[in-house]
Amino acid sequence: MKHELIIIGADAAGLTAGIYAGRKKVETLILTKKMGGQALLTDSMENYPGFLKVSGLELINKITEQVKKFEVPIEEDEVISVSGKIGNFVVKTKEGKEYTAKKILVASGSRWRPLNVPGEKEFMGKGVSVCTICDAPFYSDKAVAVVGGGNSAFESVRDLLAYARKIYVLQHSEKFKGDELFLEELKKEKKVEFITMAETKEIRGDKLVEGIVFEDLRTGENKELKVNGVFVNIGRIPNSSLVKDFVELNKYGEIVINSRTNETSVPGVFAAGDVSDTRYKQFVIAAAEGAKAALSATDLRVD
């Protein structure tokens, strides 16, 4: 069976695209490695219109309900490649399945960027984490470090406030990139200490994390903080490997799109959300881009 449209990914962009395609009564299939993507790591979202406060999981569940209302099927299977041309694309999955479609919409999102320092891999799950929602309760009355300077790092700090005794925030540059209001809120917390110009060099420990070493970029001196946990929030890597040799990517690995239509360098292939070169990586923007990409895809006539 050839689908009219296959959407790859089921986070803000992919699910919203599914709603719009479903409303257009376009025969659509959503394929995804995992439901929800990075949104599931956000316990408290305060900047999505219509909600004073909502968790990523709750929001994803509500959007998924809308997708199901329009009878758009969702299958959990990781897409490994896309090939072909407009009107006859071939999508292959990790489970060995093969699908065909007239048009493709890639909304595969992104994943956390690693520090790539000694100790990070060795202590992953043993004191190193990327998910405070998952792991913050394990650090009750303990000292932890959050590495990063954007909103994702700030969210981690906020999640840890109810548990940790001390929270160090390490940022490699002079200024933080997250929202100023968010930063001001966290600076009022006595247990939080912000350290700028700090380049993480190593995570140390025996069986569990016992400390983090950073270089003070002002003095060149290496310093160590005694901590029991390290949360890494230094940005994301777009999940674009499935189309890396098929569509144009920029130097960051993001899919290059036409900002008006969300179409990629390959006619009939569209992209939306964090996997694309859209400047701002926000849930609300990903959702809007998913809607725009779906409308562009459904408006494109293919014989």
KEBA-306226 format. One line per 3 residues: their letters; for each residue x, y, z of C-alpha. Coordinates in steps of 0.1 Angstrom, whole numbers, plus 2048, in hexadecimal, padded with zeros to 3 digits. Each point is the difference from the previous one (the first is absolute). Layout:
<nodes>
a = X:Y:Z; ...
</nodes>
This chain:
<nodes>
mkh = 800:800:800; 80E:822:7F6; 7F9:81C:81A
eli = 7F8:823:7F5; 817:80D:81C; 817:7F0:819
iig = 80A:815:81F; 820:7F5:811; 7FF:809:825
ada = 7E6:805:81A; 809:81E:815; 7F2:823:7FE
agl = 806:804:7DB; 7F7:7DD:7F4; 7E1:7FD:815
tag = 7F3:823:7F6; 807:7F7:7DC; 7EB:7E1:805
iya = 7E3:815:80C; 801:817:7E2; 804:7E3:7E7
grk = 7E4:7ED:811; 7E9:81E:7FE; 808:802:7DB
kve = 7F6:7DB:7FD; 822:7F9:7F1; 809:7DB:803
tli = 81D:803:819; 816:7EA:815; 816:80B:81D
ltk = 820:7EC:807; 814:807:81F; 81C:7F1:814
kmg = 7EF:80C:820; 7E1:814:809; 806:823:80D
gqa = 825:806:7FA; 812:81A:815; 7DF:80E:80D
llt = 7FD:7E3:818; 81E:80D:813; 7EE:820:809
dsm = 7EC:7FE:820; 7F5:825:801; 7F9:814:7E0
eny = 7F4:824:807; 804:80F:7DD; 7E7:7EC:7EC
pgf = 7E1:815:7F8; 7E0:7F6:813; 812:7F0:81D
lkv = 80E:812:81E; 813:7E0:808; 800:7DE:7EE
sgl = 818:7E3:7FF; 80E:7F4:7DE; 7F0:7DE:805
eli = 7DD:80F:806; 803:816:7E2; 80C:7E3:7E9
nki = 7E3:7EB:80D; 7E7:81A:7F8; 80D:805:7DD
teq = 802:7DB:7FA; 7DB:7FE:809; 7F9:819:7E4
vkk = 814:7EC:7E7; 7ED:7E1:808; 7DF:813:7FD
fev = 809:804:7DB; 808:7DC:7FD; 825:805:7F6
pie = 813:7E0:809; 820:802:814; 819:7E4:7FF
ede = 81F:7FE:817; 81D:7F5:7EA; 820:813:7F9
vis = 805:80D:7DD; 823:7FA:7F3; 7FE:80D:7DC
vsg = 7EC:813:7E7; 805:7FD:7DA; 7EE:804:7DF
kig = 7F0:81F:7F1; 7E0:813:803; 7E2:7E9:7FB
nfv = 814:7E1:808; 814:803:820; 80C:7E1:812
vkt = 804:800:826; 813:7E4:811; 7FF:7F9:826
keg = 816:7EF:819; 7E8:7E3:803; 805:7F8:7DB
key = 7DF:80F:7F4; 7FC:814:7E0; 7E6:81A:7F9
tak = 7F9:816:7E1; 7F1:823:7FE; 7FA:81C:7E8
kil = 80D:81A:819; 816:7FF:820; 801:817:81E
vas = 81E:7FC:817; 7FA:80A:824; 818:7EA:812
gsr = 80C:81A:819; 821:800:812; 813:7F0:81D
wrp = 816:80E:81B; 824:809:7F7; 81B:7EE:815
lnv = 81D:811:811; 819:7E6:7F3; 816:802:81E
pge = 80F:7E4:815; 7E8:7F0:817; 7E0:80A:7EE
kef = 7F9:7DF:7EF; 80E:7EC:81D; 7E9:810:81A
mgk = 7E1:804:7EA; 7E4:7F3:816; 818:800:81E
gvs = 7FF:825:807; 800:80E:7DD; 7DE:808:7F1
vct = 7EE:815:7E6; 7DD:7FD:811; 7F8:811:821
icd = 7DC:7F5:7FD; 80D:7DC:801; 81C:803:819
apf = 7FD:81F:816; 7F0:7ED:81D; 820:7EB:803
ysd = 813:81F:80B; 7ED:809:81F; 817:814:817
kav = 81E:7FC:7E9; 816:817:7EB; 7FC:800:7DA
avv = 80D:812:7E2; 7EC:80B:7E2; 815:807:7E1
ggg = 7F0:818:7E7; 7F3:824:7FD; 7DF:7FE:7EE
nsa = 7DC:7FB:80A; 804:7DA:801; 81C:804:81A
fes = 7EA:819:814; 7E3:7E6:7FF; 817:7E6:80F
vrd = 80A:818:81C; 7DC:806:808; 7F8:7DB:800
lla = 81D:7FB:818; 7F6:81B:819; 7E8:7EA:812
yar = 81B:7E5:806; 824:80B:7FE; 813:811:81D
kiy = 817:813:7E8; 7FE:807:7DB; 81D:80D:7EB
vlq = 7F9:80D:7DD; 81E:7FF:7E9; 7FF:815:7E1
hse = 81E:801:7E8; 7FA:825:7F5; 7FC:820:812
kfk = 7DB:803:7FB; 7E3:7E8:803; 7EA:7FA:7E1
gde = 7DF:7F8:812; 7E3:818:808; 80A:81D:816
lfl = 7E1:7FD:816; 807:7DB:805; 824:808:80A
eel = 7F5:81B:818; 7E8:7E8:810; 81B:7E6:806
kke = 819:81A:80D; 7EA:806:81D; 805:7DC:80C
kkv = 81C:7FE:81A; 809:7DC:7F8; 808:809:7DC
efi = 823:80C:7F6; 807:80C:7DC; 823:7FB:7F3
tma = 808:810:7DE; 81F:7FC:7EA; 801:7DB:80C
etk = 80A:7E6:7E6; 7F8:7DD:80D; 81F:7E9:7FD
eir = 7F8:7E0:813; 7E6:7EE:815; 810:7EC:81C
gdk = 7F6:7E5:818; 804:7DB:80A; 7E0:7ED:7FB
lve = 7EB:81F:800; 807:825:7F8; 814:812:81B
giv = 80B:820:7EE; 802:815:7E1; 820:811:7F4
fed = 7FE:821:7EC; 819:819:7F2; 7FB:824:80B
lrt = 804:810:7DE; 809:821:811; 81F:7F2:812
gen = 807:7DF:7EE; 7FE:7EE:821; 7EF:7DE:804
kel = 7E7:7FF:81D; 7EC:7E3:80E; 7DD:801:810
kvn = 7F6:7E3:817; 7DE:7F5:7F2; 7EB:7E0:7FF
gvf = 7EF:807:7DF; 806:812:7DF; 7E4:80A:7E9
vni = 80A:808:7DC; 7EC:81A:7EE; 817:810:7E5
gri = 7EA:7FE:7E2; 7F2:7E7:7E7; 80A:7ED:7E1
pns = 7E6:7FE:7E4; 7F4:7DD:7F8; 807:804:7DB
slv = 816:7E1:7F9; 7E3:7EF:7EE; 801:81A:7E4
kdf = 825:80B:803; 808:7F5:7DC; 7DE:808:7F2
vel = 7F8:825:808; 815:81E:807; 80D:805:823
nky = 811:81E:80F; 821:7FF:813; 7ED:7F7:820
gei = 7EF:7E2:7F1; 7DF:812:7FE; 7E9:7FA:7E1
vin = 800:820:7EB; 7DC:80A:7F8; 7EE:81B:7EC
srt = 7F4:817:81D; 7DF:806:7EE; 7F6:7DD:7F7
net = 817:7EA:815; 80A:7EC:7E1; 823:7F2:7FF
svp = 819:7FF:7E3; 7ED:7E1:7F4; 7DD:808:7F1
gvf = 7E5:7EF:813; 815:7FC:820; 7F8:819:81C
aag = 80F:804:823; 7F5:811:820; 80A:804:824
dvs = 822:7FC:811; 80E:7EB:7E3; 7FC:81E:7E8
dtr = 815:820:7FE; 7E4:814:810; 812:818:817
ykq = 7EE:7FC:821; 7FB:7DE:810; 7E0:804:814
fvi = 7E2:7E9:803; 7E8:81A:7F4; 815:808:7E2
aaa = 804:7DB:7F7; 7DB:7FC:802; 7FA:81E:7E9
ega = 81A:7F4:7E8; 7F0:7DD:7FF; 7DF:810:7F7
kaa = 810:815:7E5; 813:7E2:7F1; 7E1:7EB:800
lsa = 7EC:81B:7EE; 81C:804:7E6; 802:7DA:7FB
tdl = 7DA:7FC:7FC; 7FE:81D:7E8; 81B:7F1:7EA
rvd = 7EF:7ED:7E4; 810:7E0:7F5; 7F2:7EA:7E5
</nodes>
